[in-house]
Amino acid sequence: MRESVKVLVISMALAAAMPALGQNALISDRNIENNLMMAMAWKQTAAEFRALYHQGFNIARMRVEIASAQKRDDSLPLAIISDVDETLLLANDYWGYLITQGQDFFDDASWDRWVAQNRAVASPGALEFLNFCVSNGVEVFYVTNRDQGETTVQLAIENLNAVGFPSVDAAHLRVLRESSNKELVQQEIREDYDVVALLGDNLNDFARRYYSTDVEQRMSLMEQDRDRYGRDYILFPNPTDGHWIRAIFGESEPLESDANRRILRDAATRAAWAP
């Protein structure tokens, strides 16, 4: 009788513990299966990731050298226009933070806190390239779309100054808080400068027509411009965010949900071997 009671008590204790164990296992599995994991492992550890930045800035430098050699005395002064986030500044530890929190989609609130802490680092080769431009009389314009409220511009200036970038002032910085359309700003700069190249991690940094919610359309538009890459457009790698996400979800910052995780999985398996 005593043995039966003991077995019953143990069974009841295990039954009570199972939901909690199952919940912990679910949390653990969700962290292990985080959508950001492979992309961030690559960004954090791959020499290839850093090499692509050096390659991009080397190409941009060659474009500047060629333009400088061909410049006439009566022509407009030379300039380059660059995006900021994930082009000149990297936010790897922000994306790493999301993973440690079990999050796998961009989060505005934590991003704004992160920006204010000045934790961004210069992308590989960025500082050297920008200093080369300035030392050779080529103007550098920073164009970014951010919105941290009334402090947006000051935070951007602090982020750029923190890594030692040159020409960080009101004349060279354009911050778009209410739009991601950079073409109007680019056109304004082109009125006074011969723009050698545009630098960005997002096709929308180059032309507004890429701001599409159709994957195939973006592919087609890119192919139409294929000769401009490495010349007018210098593109840097970004597998964590950008308007390629908008083409998949219909918005650039989709909600964190299982439904959106399924959409992402479908996008990742558009071409899948089925033996």
DRENDO-1510 file (C-alpha; in Angstrom, 1 decimal, always signed):
<recs>
REC; n; res; u; v; w
REC; 1; MET; +0.0; +0.0; +0.0 .
REC; 2; ARG; +2.8; +2.4; +0.9 .
REC; 3; GLU; +4.6; +1.6; -2.3 .
REC; 4; SER; +1.4; +2.3; -4.3 .
REC; 5; VAL; +1.0; +5.7; -2.6 .
REC; 6; LYS; +4.7; +6.5; -3.3 .
REC; 7; VAL; +4.3; +5.7; -7.0 .
REC; 8; LEU; +1.1; +7.8; -7.1 .
REC; 9; VAL; +2.8; +10.8; -5.5 .
REC; 10; ILE; +5.8; +10.6; -7.9 .
REC; 11; SER; +3.5; +10.3; -10.9 .
REC; 12; MET; +1.5; +13.3; -9.8 .
REC; 13; ALA; +4.7; +15.3; -9.3 .
REC; 14; LEU; +6.0; +14.4; -12.8 .
REC; 15; ALA; +2.7; +15.2; -14.4 .
REC; 16; ALA; +2.7; +18.7; -12.7 .
REC; 17; ALA; +6.3; +19.3; -13.9 .
REC; 18; MET; +5.7; +18.3; -17.5 .
REC; 19; PRO; +4.0; +21.6; -18.7 .
REC; 20; ALA; +6.9; +23.6; -17.4 .
REC; 21; LEU; +9.5; +21.2; -18.9 .
REC; 22; GLY; +7.6; +21.4; -22.2 .
REC; 23; GLN; +7.5; +25.2; -22.1 .
REC; 24; ASN; +11.3; +25.4; -21.4 .
REC; 25; ALA; +12.0; +23.0; -24.2 .
REC; 26; LEU; +9.9; +25.2; -26.5 .
REC; 27; ILE; +11.8; +28.3; -25.5 .
REC; 28; SER; +15.1; +26.5; -26.0 .
REC; 29; ASP; +14.0; +25.2; -29.4 .
REC; 30; ARG; +12.8; +28.6; -30.5 .
REC; 31; ASN; +16.2; +30.1; -29.6 .
REC; 32; ILE; +18.1; +27.4; -31.4 .
REC; 33; GLU; +15.9; +27.8; -34.5 .
REC; 34; ASN; +16.2; +31.6; -34.6 .
REC; 35; ASN; +15.8; +32.9; -38.1 .
REC; 36; LEU; +18.8; +35.3; -37.6 .
REC; 37; MET; +21.2; +32.6; -36.5 .
REC; 38; MET; +22.9; +31.7; -39.8 .
REC; 39; ALA; +23.0; +35.2; -41.1 .
REC; 40; MET; +24.5; +36.6; -37.9 .
REC; 41; ALA; +27.0; +33.7; -37.5 .
REC; 42; TRP; +28.3; +34.7; -41.0 .
REC; 43; LYS; +28.4; +38.5; -40.2 .
REC; 44; GLN; +30.1; +37.9; -36.9 .
REC; 45; THR; +32.7; +35.3; -37.9 .
REC; 46; ALA; +33.2; +35.1; -41.7 .
REC; 47; ALA; +36.3; +36.6; -43.2 .
REC; 48; GLU; +34.3; +36.6; -46.4 .
REC; 49; PHE; +31.9; +39.1; -44.9 .
REC; 50; ARG; +34.7; +41.5; -44.1 .
REC; 51; ALA; +36.4; +40.9; -47.5 .
REC; 52; LEU; +33.3; +42.0; -49.3 .
REC; 53; TYR; +33.5; +45.4; -47.6 .
REC; 54; HIS; +37.2; +45.7; -48.5 .
REC; 55; GLN; +36.3; +44.7; -52.0 .
REC; 56; GLY; +33.5; +47.3; -52.2 .
REC; 57; PHE; +35.6; +50.1; -50.9 .
REC; 58; ASN; +38.5; +49.1; -53.2 .
REC; 59; ILE; +36.2; +49.4; -56.2 .
REC; 60; ALA; +34.9; +52.7; -54.9 .
REC; 61; ARG; +38.4; +54.0; -54.5 .
REC; 62; MET; +39.2; +53.0; -58.1 .
REC; 63; ARG; +36.2; +54.9; -59.3 .
REC; 64; VAL; +37.3; +58.0; -57.5 .
REC; 65; GLU; +40.8; +57.6; -58.9 .
REC; 66; ILE; +39.5; +57.4; -62.4 .
REC; 67; ALA; +37.1; +60.3; -62.0 .
REC; 68; SER; +39.9; +62.4; -60.5 .
REC; 69; ALA; +42.2; +61.7; -63.3 .
REC; 70; GLN; +39.6; +62.6; -65.9 .
REC; 71; LYS; +38.3; +65.7; -64.2 .
REC; 72; ARG; +38.5; +69.0; -66.1 .
REC; 73; ASP; +39.1; +72.3; -64.4 .
REC; 74; ASP; +35.7; +73.7; -65.5 .
REC; 75; SER; +33.7; +70.6; -64.3 .
REC; 76; LEU; +31.7; +70.2; -61.1 .
REC; 77; PRO; +33.6; +69.1; -58.0 .
REC; 78; LEU; +33.5; +65.4; -57.3 .
REC; 79; ALA; +31.5; +63.7; -54.6 .
REC; 80; ILE; +30.4; +60.3; -53.4 .
REC; 81; ILE; +27.0; +59.6; -51.7 .
REC; 82; SER; +26.8; +56.9; -49.1 .
REC; 83; ASP; +24.1; +55.2; -47.0 .
REC; 84; VAL; +25.1; +54.9; -43.3 .
REC; 85; ASP; +23.7; +51.8; -41.5 .
REC; 86; GLU; +25.2; +48.4; -42.7 .
REC; 87; THR; +27.2; +50.3; -45.3 .
REC; 88; LEU; +29.6; +52.5; -43.3 .
REC; 89; LEU; +28.4; +51.5; -39.8 .
REC; 90; LEU; +27.8; +48.0; -38.6 .
REC; 91; ALA; +25.3; +47.0; -35.9 .
REC; 92; ASN; +26.4; +43.4; -35.4 .
REC; 93; ASP; +26.0; +43.5; -31.6 .
REC; 94; TYR; +22.4; +44.8; -31.9 .
REC; 95; TRP; +21.4; +41.8; -34.1 .
REC; 96; GLY; +23.4; +39.5; -31.7 .
REC; 97; TYR; +21.3; +41.0; -28.8 .
REC; 98; LEU; +18.1; +40.1; -30.6 .
REC; 99; ILE; +19.2; +36.5; -30.8 .
REC; 100; THR; +20.1; +36.4; -27.1 .
REC; 101; GLN; +16.6; +37.7; -26.3 .
REC; 102; GLY; +14.9; +35.0; -28.4 .
REC; 103; GLN; +13.8; +37.6; -31.0 .
REC; 104; ASP; +14.3; +37.0; -34.7 .
REC; 105; PHE; +12.7; +40.1; -36.3 .
REC; 106; PHE; +13.8; +43.7; -36.2 .
REC; 107; ASP; +12.5; +45.6; -33.1 .
REC; 108; ASP; +12.1; +49.4; -33.3 .
REC; 109; ALA; +12.1; +50.0; -29.5 .
REC; 110; SER; +15.4; +48.2; -28.8 .
REC; 111; TRP; +17.0; +49.6; -31.9 .
REC; 112; ASP; +16.4; +53.2; -30.7 .
REC; 113; ARG; +17.9; +52.3; -27.3 .
REC; 114; TRP; +20.9; +50.7; -29.1 .
REC; 115; VAL; +21.5; +53.7; -31.4 .
REC; 116; ALA; +21.6; +56.1; -28.4 .
REC; 117; GLN; +24.4; +54.1; -26.8 .
REC; 118; ASN; +26.8; +54.8; -29.7 .
REC; 119; ARG; +27.7; +51.1; -30.2 .
REC; 120; ALA; +28.1; +51.0; -34.0 .
REC; 121; VAL; +31.5; +50.3; -35.5 .
REC; 122; ALA; +33.0; +51.3; -38.8 .
REC; 123; SER; +32.6; +48.7; -41.5 .
REC; 124; PRO; +35.9; +47.2; -42.8 .
REC; 125; GLY; +37.7; +49.7; -45.0 .
REC; 126; ALA; +35.1; +52.5; -44.6 .
REC; 127; LEU; +37.3; +55.0; -42.6 .
REC; 128; GLU; +40.2; +54.5; -45.0 .
REC; 129; PHE; +38.1; +55.1; -48.0 .
REC; 130; LEU; +36.3; +58.2; -46.7 .
REC; 131; ASN; +39.7; +59.7; -45.6 .
REC; 132; PHE; +41.1; +59.0; -49.1 .
REC; 133; CYS; +38.1; +60.8; -50.7 .
REC; 134; VAL; +38.5; +63.9; -48.5 .
REC; 135; SER; +42.3; +64.1; -48.9 .
REC; 136; ASN; +41.8; +64.0; -52.6 .
REC; 137; GLY; +39.2; +66.8; -52.7 .
REC; 138; VAL; +36.2; +64.5; -53.1 .
REC; 139; GLU; +33.2; +65.5; -51.0 .
REC; 140; VAL; +31.5; +62.8; -48.8 .
REC; 141; PHE; +27.8; +63.0; -48.3 .
REC; 142; TYR; +26.0; +60.8; -45.7 .
REC; 143; VAL; +22.4; +60.0; -46.5 .
REC; 144; THR; +20.4; +57.9; -44.1 .
REC; 145; ASN; +16.8; +57.2; -43.2 .
REC; 146; ARG; +16.4; +57.0; -39.5 .
REC; 147; ASP; +13.8; +58.1; -36.9 .
REC; 148; GLN; +14.6; +58.4; -33.2 .
REC; 149; GLY; +12.4; +61.4; -32.8 .
REC; 150; GLU; +13.8; +64.9; -32.2 .
REC; 151; THR; +17.2; +63.6; -31.4 .
REC; 152; THR; +17.6; +61.7; -34.7 .
REC; 153; VAL; +20.1; +64.1; -36.4 .
REC; 154; GLN; +22.2; +64.5; -33.2 .
REC; 155; LEU; +22.4; +60.7; -32.7 .
REC; 156; ALA; +23.5; +60.2; -36.3 .
REC; 157; ILE; +26.2; +62.8; -35.9 .
REC; 158; GLU; +27.4; +61.2; -32.7 .
REC; 159; ASN; +27.4; +57.7; -34.3 .
REC; 160; LEU; +29.5; +59.0; -37.2 .
REC; 161; ASN; +31.9; +61.0; -35.1 .
REC; 162; ALA; +32.4; +58.2; -32.7 .
REC; 163; VAL; +34.2; +56.1; -35.3 .
REC; 164; GLY; +36.2; +59.1; -36.6 .
REC; 165; PHE; +34.5; +59.7; -40.0 .
REC; 166; PRO; +35.4; +62.9; -41.8 .
REC; 167; SER; +33.0; +65.7; -42.9 .
REC; 168; VAL; +30.4; +65.0; -40.3 .
REC; 169; ASP; +28.4; +68.3; -40.3 .
REC; 170; ALA; +25.1; +69.7; -41.4 .
REC; 171; ALA; +26.5; +70.4; -44.9 .
REC; 172; HIS; +27.3; +66.7; -45.5 .
REC; 173; LEU; +24.6; +64.8; -43.6 .
REC; 174; ARG; +21.1; +64.2; -44.8 .
REC; 175; VAL; +18.7; +62.5; -42.4 .
REC; 176; LEU; +15.3; +61.3; -43.8 .
REC; 177; ARG; +12.9; +60.7; -40.9 .
REC; 178; GLU; +9.7; +60.3; -42.7 .
REC; 179; SER; +10.8; +58.6; -46.0 .
REC; 180; SER; +13.2; +56.1; -47.3 .
REC; 181; ASN; +13.2; +57.8; -50.8 .
REC; 182; LYS; +16.8; +59.0; -51.2 .
REC; 183; GLU; +16.5; +60.1; -54.9 .
REC; 184; LEU; +15.4; +63.7; -54.1 .
REC; 185; VAL; +18.4; +64.2; -51.9 .
REC; 186; GLN; +20.7; +62.6; -54.5 .
REC; 187; GLN; +19.3; +64.9; -57.2 .
REC; 188; GLU; +19.9; +68.0; -55.0 .
REC; 189; ILE; +23.5; +67.0; -54.5 .
REC; 190; ARG; +24.0; +66.3; -58.2 .
REC; 191; GLU; +23.1; +69.9; -59.0 .
REC; 192; ASP; +26.4; +71.1; -57.4 .
REC; 193; TYR; +28.5; +68.0; -57.7 .
REC; 194; ASP; +29.6; +65.3; -60.1 .
REC; 195; VAL; +28.7; +62.2; -58.1 .
REC; 196; VAL; +31.2; +59.4; -58.7 .
REC; 197; ALA; +29.2; +56.6; -57.1 .
REC; 198; LEU; +26.5; +55.7; -54.7 .
REC; 199; LEU; +27.3; +53.3; -51.8 .
REC; 200; GLY; +24.7; +51.2; -50.0 .
REC; 201; ASP; +23.6; +47.8; -48.7 .
REC; 202; ASN; +20.1; +48.1; -50.2 .
REC; 203; LEU; +19.0; +48.6; -53.8 .
REC; 204; ASN; +16.7; +51.3; -52.6 .
REC; 205; ASP; +19.8; +53.3; -51.6 .
REC; 206; PHE; +20.4; +53.6; -55.4 .
REC; 207; ALA; +17.0; +54.1; -57.0 .
REC; 208; ARG; +13.5; +54.4; -55.7 .
REC; 209; ARG; +12.1; +52.0; -58.3 .
REC; 210; TYR; +13.6; +49.1; -56.3 .
REC; 211; TYR; +11.1; +49.9; -53.5 .
REC; 212; SER; +8.8; +47.1; -54.6 .
REC; 213; THR; +6.8; +44.4; -52.8 .
REC; 214; ASP; +7.4; +41.9; -55.6 .
REC; 215; VAL; +10.5; +39.7; -55.5 .
REC; 216; GLU; +10.5; +39.0; -59.2 .
REC; 217; GLN; +10.1; +42.7; -60.1 .
REC; 218; ARG; +13.1; +43.6; -58.0 .
REC; 219; MET; +15.1; +40.9; -59.7 .
REC; 220; SER; +14.1; +42.2; -63.1 .
REC; 221; LEU; +15.0; +45.8; -62.3 .
REC; 222; MET; +18.4; +44.8; -60.9 .
REC; 223; GLU; +19.1; +42.9; -64.1 .
REC; 224; GLN; +18.3; +46.0; -66.2 .
REC; 225; ASP; +20.9; +47.9; -64.1 .
REC; 226; ARG; +23.5; +45.1; -64.1 .
REC; 227; ASP; +26.1; +47.2; -65.8 .
REC; 228; ARG; +25.9; +49.9; -63.2 .
REC; 229; TYR; +27.0; +47.6; -60.3 .
REC; 230; GLY; +30.7; +48.2; -59.5 .
REC; 231; ARG; +30.5; +51.5; -61.4 .
REC; 232; ASP; +27.7; +53.8; -60.4 .
REC; 233; TYR; +26.4; +51.6; -57.6 .
REC; 234; ILE; +28.7; +50.0; -55.0 .
REC; 235; LEU; +26.7; +47.4; -53.1 .
REC; 236; PHE; +27.6; +45.9; -49.7 .
REC; 237; PRO; +26.2; +42.6; -48.1 .
REC; 238; ASN; +23.3; +42.7; -45.6 .
REC; 239; PRO; +21.4; +39.4; -45.0 .
REC; 240; THR; +19.6; +40.7; -41.9 .
REC; 241; ASP; +17.5; +43.6; -43.1 .
REC; 242; GLY; +16.6; +45.8; -46.0 .
REC; 243; HIS; +13.9; +46.2; -48.7 .
REC; 244; TRP; +14.4; +42.6; -49.9 .
REC; 245; ILE; +12.4; +41.8; -46.7 .
REC; 246; ARG; +9.7; +44.2; -47.9 .
REC; 247; ALA; +9.4; +42.3; -51.1 .
REC; 248; ILE; +8.8; +39.1; -49.2 .
REC; 249; PHE; +6.4; +40.4; -46.5 .
REC; 250; GLY; +5.0; +43.6; -48.0 .
REC; 251; GLU; +6.6; +45.6; -45.2 .
REC; 252; SER; +10.2; +46.3; -44.2 .
REC; 253; GLU; +9.7; +45.5; -40.5 .
REC; 254; PRO; +7.3; +42.6; -40.3 .
REC; 255; LEU; +5.9; +41.6; -36.9 .
REC; 256; GLU; +7.5; +38.7; -35.0 .
REC; 257; SER; +5.0; +35.9; -35.4 .
REC; 258; ASP; +4.8; +32.2; -36.4 .
REC; 259; ALA; +2.8; +33.3; -39.5 .
REC; 260; ASN; +5.7; +35.4; -40.6 .
REC; 261; ARG; +8.2; +32.7; -39.8 .
REC; 262; ARG; +6.3; +30.4; -42.1 .
REC; 263; ILE; +6.4; +33.1; -44.8 .
REC; 264; LEU; +10.2; +33.4; -44.4 .
REC; 265; ARG; +10.5; +29.6; -44.6 .
REC; 266; ASP; +8.5; +29.6; -47.8 .
REC; 267; ALA; +10.8; +32.3; -49.2 .
REC; 268; ALA; +13.9; +30.2; -48.2 .
REC; 269; THR; +12.5; +27.1; -49.9 .
REC; 270; ARG; +11.3; +28.6; -53.2 .
REC; 271; ALA; +13.8; +26.3; -54.8 .
REC; 272; ALA; +14.1; +23.1; -52.9 .
REC; 273; TRP; +15.2; +19.7; -54.0 .
REC; 274; ALA; +12.5; +17.0; -53.6 .
REC; 275; PRO; +14.1; +13.6; -54.2 .
</recs>
